[in-house]
Amino acid sequence: MDSRNKDFIFSDLMDKNSKIYIAGHRGLVGSAILRKLQAGNYSNLVTREHQELDLLDARMTADFFKKEKPEYVIDAAAKVGGIHANNTYPAEFIYNNLCIQNNIIHSSYLANVKRLLFMGSACIYPKICPQPIKEEYLLTGALEPTNEPYAIAKIAGYEMCDAYNRQYGTDYFSVMPTNLYGPNDHFNLENSHVIPALMRKFYEAKTKGKNEVVLWGTGSPTRDFMHSDDLADACIFLMNQPSLSHSLINIGTGKDISIRDLAETVSKVSGFEGKLTWDTSKPDGTPRRRVDTERLNAMGWHHTVILEDGLSSTYQWFLDNVANKIKV
């Protein structure tokens, strides 16, 4: 699946004045990358609000690239959500993500972008897969049905980057991060990912004085959870590598935890002391997902945020920025 070989050499590294476009800079991933670049004194960063640039619009996206001429592009723009959202809006998940990434990747080619990072997801790998999941396991088995449209879109993004590299000699690569959490996540009870959903559930239960919280599934599946600041650090690390041996790279902590243990940790962090009840009529999703990070670790990068510390800081961000807007 990977057309690059160990002799593939990237173009010049980014410097502090390089013009870098961060697509999706308001989201969980994009905002973390923007913060990291700003902290690193990168001075020529380009962002656009949705009302200024609709990435679903091919002509508008092409015009933006033609005018701005970014040297480097980090594509963190996507429609994302948890199991419920993927099940409820499958058409939106595949259509929106395909349109956004097609427009960004093709416009980058037309604008002669030096290097592009495409943000994928570990859900691209088969539902039943050897653990930890190596990059070469892509397309070796059936996907998890609850997020198949989203996963197919992300697989198409990786294949598109690889195809442009082969045909046009572009310098695009894809990263597949594990489950993420951190500031600027969505804390919607129905459509968010597991960690923000848990935080909001426990906050509301605690605020209402409830002594029980009902959670989906059995709690037995395991996941690798990474703080968005770690992901941002890994992405910028990769963008600045003088050479890469592969165009597909996993990003994760290399450690997984059961959803049950995660829920108990989030309960502790939030201060909720009631009972956790599991509704086993609800879907679990993929039974286990832990990505193999050997490719990335071999380059010298390792995660630094400890899970409980990251959960504590994220919950505090939720209290400071979201909780006061919730009607309980």
N, C-alpha and C positions, 0 to 999 in steps of 0.2 A: 504493500500500500504506500510506501514511502519512496519517492523518486530520488531523494537526495542521497549522496554518499558522503563518506567521511572527509572527502577532499573539497566539499562545497565551501566556498569562502564568502562571507558576507561583505557588503560594501562598507564604507567608512562608518565608524561608530558615531552615535549621536554626540554632539557637543552641547554645551550649555545654551548656545544660541540657535540650535536647530529648531526649525518650525515643526512642532509636533501637534497633531490633531487627535484629541481624545473624544471618540464618539461614545455617547452615553455617560457623560461626565457627572450627571446628577444621581446616577444609580449607585447601588452598593459597591460594585466593582470599579466603575469609572471614577467615582468620587475618591476612592482610596488611591487610585493611580494618580489622579490629579494632585492630591495632597502630597504624595510621595515625590512627584516631580517638582512641585513647588518647594518642598523641603530640601531638594537637591539642587536648588538654584537654577533650574531650567527656566529661561526667561522669555521664551517665544512659544507659549502654549496657546492653542486654538480650541475654543469650545463654542457650542451653539445650543441655545434653548430650543425646545421642540417647536415653539411658535416662530422661531427664526429659520429653522431648517427641519423639514419633515423628511426623514430618511426613507420613508415609504415611497416618496416621489422621486423617480429616477432622474427626471430632468432637473429638478431643484438640486438634487445631490450632485449631479454632474456639473452644474453651473457653479456650485459652491467650491468644488475641487479645482475647477478651471480658474476661478478667481483667486482662491487662497493659496493654491500650490503648496500644500504641506509636504515636507520632506519625509516625515515619518507618521504613520497612522497606527493608533491602538484602537481596535474595534471592540468596545465593551457595550455596544448598544444591542439590546435584545428585549423581547417580551419574555418574562420569566415568572415562575410561580411554583407552588407545591402540587401535591397529588390532586387535590380537589380542583384547582385551577386548570391543570392539564387535562383532567377528565371532562371538565365543563366547557372549555373553550378550545378544543383541539384544532379547529379550523383557523382560529386566530393565531395559535401558537406556530403552526406551520407556515401560514401565509405571511404573517408579519415578519417572522425571523428570516424567511427566505428572501423577501423583498429587501429588508434592511441590509443584510450581508451581501446580496448580489449587487446592490447599488454602491455600497462602499468599496467592495473589492474591485469591481469593474471601473469605477471612477478613479480609484487609486492607480490602476493600470494606465488609464488615459492621461492622468496627470503626472506620470513618471515618478510616483512615490518611491523612495529608495527602499523602504522596508515597511512591512505591515505585519502586525500581530493580530490574529483572529482569536477571539475568546470563545472557546467551546464549552463543553461540560462533560463530566465523567459519565453522564447518563447515555453517552453514545455507545457504550460498551454493552455486550450481551447481558441479558438478565441473569442467566446462569453462566458464570464465568470463573475460571481459576483465580484464586486470590494469592497475593495482590495482583491487580489487573495491569498487565503490561500493554504498552501501546500497540503491539502487534496483534492483540486479541480483537481489534476492531473488525467488525463484519464477519466474525466467526460463529455467530449464533443469533437467535431471535432476541429482539429488544424487549424491555419491560413495557407491556401494553399501556399502562397508565400515562407514560410520557413519550410514547413512540413518535407522534408528530413532531414534537420539539427535538427529540434526538435525531430524527431523520434530517431536519433542517440543519442541525449543527454538523452532522456528518457531511451534508452537501457543502457546507462552508469550508470544511477542511479539504474536501476533494476539489473544490473550486480553486482554493489557494494553491494546491499541489499541481492542478492542471495548468494554471497560469505560470507557475514556475517552469514547468516542462516546456510549454509552448512559447512563452514570451520571455523567459529568462528573468522573471520577476523575483523578488526577494521577500516572499511571504511565508510565515510559519504560523502554526496553530498550537494553542495551549489548551489542555483539558483539565481544568481545576476540579477538585473534589467539592463536597458540599461547603458552602460559604456562609458566613455570618459577619455582622459588624454594623457600624454606623450607616445610616441612610438606607437600611433595609426596609422592606414593606412589612408592617405589623398588622395586616388584615387577617382576621380570624379564619376566613374561608380560603383565601387565595395565596397566602404567604407560605414560605418555606417553614420547616419544622421548628427551628429555633425561635424566630420572631413570633410564630404562632403560639408556642409554649409560653414565651415571656408575657404575651398579652393575656393569655388564658389565666396564668397565675396572678398577674396584676389585678385583673378584674375580679377573680375569685377572692383574693385577699381584700380588695376594696369593698366588696359586697358582704364580706364576713362569711363566705361559704366555707364548708369543711370538706368539699369533694370537688375534684376536677376530672371530667371524663375525657380520655384521650383516644385517638384512633389506633386500631390494629392491636397487635399482641405485645408490641414493645420489643420483640425479639430481633428484628433486623438490625444490622450494624452499619455504621457510616463513619467516614473520616471527615471531621469538621475542621475547617481552616478559617482563621480570621482574615478579613479582607485586606488588612494591612500587610500580612504575610504574602498574600497573592500579589499585591501591588509591587512589593519588593522583588518577588521572583520575576514578574513581567519586565520590570525595568532592568534587572540583572540580565535577562535573556536578550532584550533589545540591544544591550551594549556588548554582547559577546562578539569577538572578532570572527568567530566561525561556529557553526552548529553542524552536527552530524545528521540531524533529523529535522523534518518539518512538522513533526507531531510530538509534543512533550507534555507529559502529565505533571500536574502540580498538586501536591498534597503534603500531609504531615507524615504519612506512612503508618499512622496509628488509627484504629477504629474503636468505636464505643457503641454499645447497644442503645437503641432509642429509649428503652426503659431506664438505663443508667443515665442517659443524657437528661431525661425528664426529671429524674430525682436531683440531678445537679442544678438544673435551672430552677427547680422548686426551691432548693436551698438558697441559691443566689437571690431569688426574688423575695425570700422570707415567707413563702406560703408553707404552712405546716399541716395542711389537711391531707386527705386521702387521695391517691391516684387510682382511678378505675379505668380499665382498658376495654373499649368497645370492639370486640373481636369480629363484629360483622363488617367493620370497615377494612379497606385494603391496607396491606403492609408495604406494598411496592417491592422492589428488588430485595431479596433476602440479605445480601451482603455486598458492600461496595467499598473497597479500599484500593486506591490506585498505587501502582508500583512507581516509586519516584527515583529509581536508580539512575536514569538518564540525567535528571536534573541534579541529583546529589553528586554525581560523578564530576560535574562541572564546578562544584564547590559551594552550591547553595543549599541551605537547610532552613526550615521554619524556626521561628523563635518564640511565638506567642503560645503560652500554655493555655489549654482549653478553659479551665476554670477562671483564670485571669481574664481571658478574652470575653467570656460570658459575663463576668462581673462588670467590665467596662462597657460592654454593649447594653446591658440592662440599665446602667446608669445613663447612657445616652438616650435610651428609650424613655426613662423617667424625665429627663431634662427637655426632650424635644417632641415627644409623642403623647405621653400619658395625659398631659394637661388638656389635650384636644379630644380625649375620649369621654363620651358621655356614659357613665356607669350607672 
